[in-house]
Amino acid sequence: MDRLIRLIPGEALGVYLTIRGFWLGPETTATGGQPADNFVDYLPAIGILLLLVSRILGTRNATGSFASVQWGGTLLAVIAFILWVLAMGHRPFGWELDGRITSTLVDVFSFMVPYVYKGE
């Protein structure tokens, strides 16, 4: 359970959802015309960048060596972030998957990763 909690990209998802909600407020989603769509399409890429920065800086050892970064956990957090964005029904860059598929992937990924990934 500890490994699972460390792999959930909560910080990036929080920033992503906050900024997305700000740019696509209820008035723009209700009308169907979203002038901010171009910017919102790039939010997942910005979220991945922020996630990489936080995980790389957060998993280094006390000396600050980049050789000590937990790359496996960082990559798994990025995959989890992408799955969560798609499972929420968002369509970054026009990509779309059936909600049943993405929800299943999130569940299987969240359940299996702690058993496969033992940490570094």
N, C-alpha and C positions, 0 to 999 in steps of 0.2 A: 504494500500500500504506500509505503514511503517513496519507493521509486516511481510509482504512478503519479503521485502528487508532484514530484519534482519534474515530471515530463509534461505536465499540463501547462500550456503556454498562456496562463491566466493574465499576465501583465500585458502581453501583446493583444490578446482578445479584448481586454478592457479598453485599451487605447483605440483599437480598431472600431469597436462598437460605439464608443463615445463620439469619435470624429465622424463616423458614418451617419449617426443619428443627427449630428449638428448640420451636416451638409444636405441630408435628405430628410428634413423634418416632415411632420405629418401633412403639411400643406402641399409639399411637392410630390409625395408618394400617392396622395389621394387623387391628384389631378392627372397623373401619368406623365406629365412633362417635367423632366428633371434636368434643369440647365447644368447641374453639377455632376452629371453622369460621367463626364470625361475624367474629372478629378477622382470621383468615387471608384472608378475602375482601377485606379492606381493604388488605392488604399491597401489592398492585400500585399502588394509589393513593399509599401512603406512599413506595414506590419511585420513582414518577414525581416526587413532590414533592422527594425527596432528590436525584434526578437533576437536576431543574431548578435547585435551589440550587447544586449543585456545578458545573454547566455555566455558569450565569449568573455566579457569582462567579469561576470559573476562566477564563472567556474575556474578561473585562473588561480594558481596558488598564491601564497602571500608575497612571493618575490615578484609577481607580475609577469612571469614567464608565459609566453603564448604557447610554448610547448606543452604546458600542463592543462590546456583547455580541454574540457570533456566534449570532444567533437561528436562522439556517438549520441550522447544525450541532447546535444544542440541540434543535430540533424533530425532526431526523432521529434523534438519539440516543433521544428519547422513543418514536418509532415503532419503532425497533429493540428497545427494552426491552419494549414491548408484544408484539411478534412473538416474542421469546425466551420470555417468560412463557407465551404460548399454545403455542409449540412444545414446551415442556417438559411439556405435558399438564396444566398447572394450569388451573383453571376459576374465574378471578376473577368474582365476582358471578354465578356460574352460566353465564357465557359459555363456549362450547366450540366449537372448530373441529376438523375432522378433522386428525389429526396429519400426514397426507401433505400437506395444503394448507399448514399452518403451516410445516412443514419446507421446503417448496418456496419459500414466501414469504421465509423467512429467507435461503435460499441466493441467490435472485434479488436480493433487497434488498441483501445484502452484496456481491454481485458488481457490481451496477449503480450503486449510489450513488457510489462513487469516480469513476466516469466522468461522472456527471451533475453532482454537487456538487463544485465546484472550491475551495470554502473562501471565507473572507471576509478 
